Amino acid sequence: MWADSSSWIFNLKVYKKMTMNQIIADFREEILDNHKVFMIEFFLHTIPLERRKPTRYLSMAFISDYLANLFPSKEEDVNSFGKQLQLKSTATYMSNELLENSIKFHDSKLNYPVKFGICLLEQNLVFVASNCVNEKTLSKFYDFINELTNSDIDELYFRQIEKGAEEKSEESQLGFLSMINDYNAKLGWKIETVRKDPEIIILTTMVQITL
């Protein structure tokens, strides 16, 4: 699943403290460049803290309904209703996990938007989320990727469930593991420095699932 992991994990260990552009695992830039359906931007500094969760829920509802509109059910095909419900359920889960992570780990000191988008490529539905991160968050992300690469996925999944019950449950990254285990998703990330002064580092997550 994690193709050529030994090569990029070595790079992560070497360059962990540096700010540079990196592609990790199954991140395909051509999908983002050529197959976007839509992209939403959230400027968190304009959204009061108590309104961010309702905003996320509203966005999830929009995303699932939007995709259902692209793949309508057909009266002559009974199975199409079930497929549409499954699609909406998947879209709700993916958008919730990605938006929640992006908002939670966003560097609030910087006036830069959280972005969320959907891409379609043949039989692949692709969810993309990006936010700016500080060095502490990026370091913890690298630690998780190293663990993900060097662990049995099933064992790590149950280990992270236990970790998720602890005080620092936000560090469990259980959502990513659920995407792999429950949805057979391909995950990839891009890290890029988009500005030097002040430094803005963007972490973009890509999740690909087969319809």
N, C-alpha and C positions, 0 to 999 in steps of 0.2 A: 504493500500500500504506500509506503513512504519510499518512493524510488530514489536511489542514489543518496540515501540519508547519510551514509558515512562521509561523503564529500562535503555536504553543506554543514553538517554538525561540527566538523573540524574547523570550518571557517567561523562558525558562531563562537567557538571557544577562543579562537585567536583574536577575533575582532569585537568581542563583547563590549568593550569599553569605548569603542570608536563609533562615530556617527557617520554612516555611509549608506548607500543604497544597497539593499539586499533582497533577494528573492528566496523564499523558503518553501520547500515542498511543492504542492500542486497549485501554484499561483500562475495563471496564464494571462499575461498582459494583453494579448490579442483579443481575448473575450471582453475585457473591460473597454478596450479601445473601439471595438467594432460591433458589439452585440448588446449594448445597453438598451433596456426597455424604458427605464426611468431612473433618475437619481434625485434623492431628496436631501436637502441640507437643513441642519438644525443649529441655530446660533444659540447656544445654551445660556449665554449671558443675558439674553432677552427673555428667557423663560424662567419664571420664579421656581425655586427649588420644589415647592409643594405641587407645582403643575407639571413637573417633568414626567412623573409616572402616568398621569392621565394622557399626556401628549404621546407617550410611547404606546399606550393602549389604543389610542385613536389611530396612530400610524399603522399598528398591526392590523387593525380592522380594514383600513384602506388597502393595505398591501394584499391581504387575502382576498378581498372582494375584487381588486383589480385583476389578480391572476385568474380568479374564477370567471371573470368576464372574457379573458383571453382564451379560456378553455371551457366553453359553455357545455352544459349537459344536453343530451339529445333525447327527446321523448321516445324515439324508436329504439334507443339503446339503454336498457335498464342499468347496465353496469356503469354507464357514464355518470350517473348521479353519485355512486359510491366513489368513483375516481375523483370527481370534483370535490367531494367532501374531504377526501384524503389529501388532495392538493391544498385546500384551504387550511387544514390542520397542520400540514407540514410548513406552509408559509407562515402561519401564526407562530409556530414554535421557533423557526429559524430567525424570523424578524425580531421576536421577543428576546432571544438569547443574544443576538448580535447587537441590537440596540441597547440592551441593558448593559452589556460589557462596554460598549463604546462610550456611553454616558457616564458609567461608573468610573472608568479609568481615564477619562478625558482630562487633560491638563487645563484646569479652569483658569489658570493665570494667563492663558493666551486666548486672544479673540480670534479663534479659528473654528470653523463649523465641524460638527459631526456629520458624516455623510452616510447615506444608506441607499443602495440601488439593487435593481434586479436586471439580470441579463438572461437571454435565451439563445441557446446554440443547439440546433438539431434537437436531440432528446435530452439535453442537459438544461436544468434550471439552476441558475447561479445567483447566489446572494453575496453582496459585497458591502462591507461596512468599514469606515475609516474614522480615526480620531487622532488628535495629537497627544503624545505621551511624554512624560518626563523621564529622566534617566533611571530613577528608582523603579518605575513601572516597567520600563524596557528591560531592565536587568532581571526582574521577576519573570517576565515573559520568556526571556532566553532560558532561564532555569527550567521553566515548564517544557519548552520545546526540547531541551536536552533530555529531560526525563521521559518525554513522550517518545523520543527516538530510540532510547535505550531500554525501554520497558516493554513487557508483554501488555498489550492493550487491555485485555480482560482483567488482569491483575491490577493494573493501574486504575482502571475504572472503579473497582470495588475499594481500592485504597483511597481514592479521591472522594468516594461517597462517605467514608468514615471521616475524612478531613473536612468535608462539607458540613459535618455536624458540629465541628469545633467553632470556636469564637470567630476565627478569621475565615468564615465560609466563602467569602468573596474571592479567596485565593485558590479555591479548589479546581477551577477551570473545568468543572464537571460537564458543563454544556457542550464543550468541544468533544469530549469523550462520548457523550450521548449521541452527538451527530454521527460519529464514526460507527458506534455500536448499533444504534437503533435505525439509522437512516442510510448506512453504507456510504456516507458522504466523503468526498475528497476535500481536504483542507489545505489551504496555502496562505502565505502571508507575504506582504511587501513592506519593507521599512525604508523610508526615504527622508532625507533632510531637505525640506523645501525652502528653508530660509536660514541664514546664518546669524543674523543679528536683529532681533533676538532669535535664538535657535528654535526652529519648529521641526520636530520629528513626527512624521505621520506613520502610523501603523494601520495597514489595510488588511483585512481578513477576507478571504474568498472561500465560499463553501459551494461545492458543486454536487448536485444530486441528479440521478437519472430518473426521468419521468416514466 
